Amino acid sequence: MRCPCNSGESYEGCCAKYLNGLDTDLVAYPPTAEALMRSRYTAFALGDVRYLLHSWHPDTRPATLELDPDQQWYLLEILSTSQGGYFDDSGVVSFRASYRSATNRKRRDSLTETSSFVRDGKQWLYLDALEIS
């Protein structure tokens, strides 16, 4: 199965190690802000609320999160990145995420967001949305 994050890699070779890592002693963390963004998109596509909350900064993380079961995420496009690399402590990723309705597959829409990320030790965390359209 191709990874939902649209990296071109298989799910097992891409985001699975981050999402499934929560269930092992060998937790793997995305090495960049963009990699975290991709893994969070994959978590949205697969309905993995636990990973979404785990990868959200505690200062901005909601107590609970409910995903809309009618939204089927099918395409992630990274529009730009600023910092967020191997040696940075913060970064910004702009992306477009497209989805369709599970009940009416002809109904499609997308979300464009510019998100900020921070590094806490080895772990990148989603901080907040700077802009949403």
Protein Blocks (a to p, Z undefined) as FASTA:
>chain_A
ZZfklnopafklmmmmmmmmmmpmbdcddfbfklmmmmmmmmmmnopaklmmmmpcfklp
cfbdcddfkbccfbdcdfbdcehilkbcbdcdddddddddfklmmbccddddddddddeh
jbccdfbdfbdZZ
